[in-house]
Amino acid sequence: MSVNSKSGAALLGIFIFLGLTVLGYTLGNAAIQYKLYDRSVTVKGLSEREYPADIVIWPIQFNVADNDLGSLYKDIDAKTQSIRTFLEQNNIAPNEITVATPDITDKSAQQYGNNDRAPFRYTAFQTVTVYSQNIGAARAVMSSLSQLGKQGIVFNTNDYESQTEYIFTRLNEIKPEMVEEATREAREVAQKFASDSQSALGKIKRASQGQFSISARDKNNPHIKRVRVVSTVEYYLSD
């Protein structure tokens, strides 16, 4: 019995040793394969296009001064109507024109003990805004607005609030195509890298889409928008 027990124990030990050896080889080979599979390359793809803006917001601002408040309001109304008429005659629809409440300042109430009297007691600041999808018409009339200046309307063009704004609203329409283009470009870069490193390009490990940016093409053409997106993609590599 003692001999049989020792033989059985030895045989069991051999099987355990062989099992551990095979297990060790299998785990080691799996670790090597995993490490090879974990090789990757991260690349970026760019999609950049130009589109015309959809909407123009054009604030037309002017100043009026007078010593009589009633005369001041009449002057504001007359000049506002002149601007409105001029815009409508130049293909701006009436419903695309809005008029704000005038901002009136009483200079005599702001003397604060200063004996120097202002030339005019009242000054008014008025804004007529064009909000239109007809950008061509709006830009055409902008260049001819000086005709109203010859009629005595003093326009304010240096204030930040008087800057014209162009808006691009069709981003959701072009997003899928631009993301596809950026991803395709990223894959081409990754494929070139894999080829140069004598590797094979595998599946996507992870990907992220950058923020879309919309900016004016240049300061002279703010109505033309440059839309840009960068996609970052990580691919597996294998020998």
Secondary structure, DSSP 8 states (H G I E B T S, - for coil): -HHHHHHHHHHHHHHHHHHHHHHHHHHHHHHHHHHHHT-EEEEEEEEEEEEE-SEEEEEEEEEEEESSHHHHHHHHHHHHHHHHHHHHHTT--GGGEEE---EEEEGGGG-TT-----S-SEEEEEEEEEEES-HHHHHHHHTTTHHHHTTT-EE--SSGGG--EEE---HHHHHHHHHHHHHHHHHHHHHHHHHHTT-EEEEEEEEEE---EEEESSTT-TTEEEEEEEEEEEEEEE-
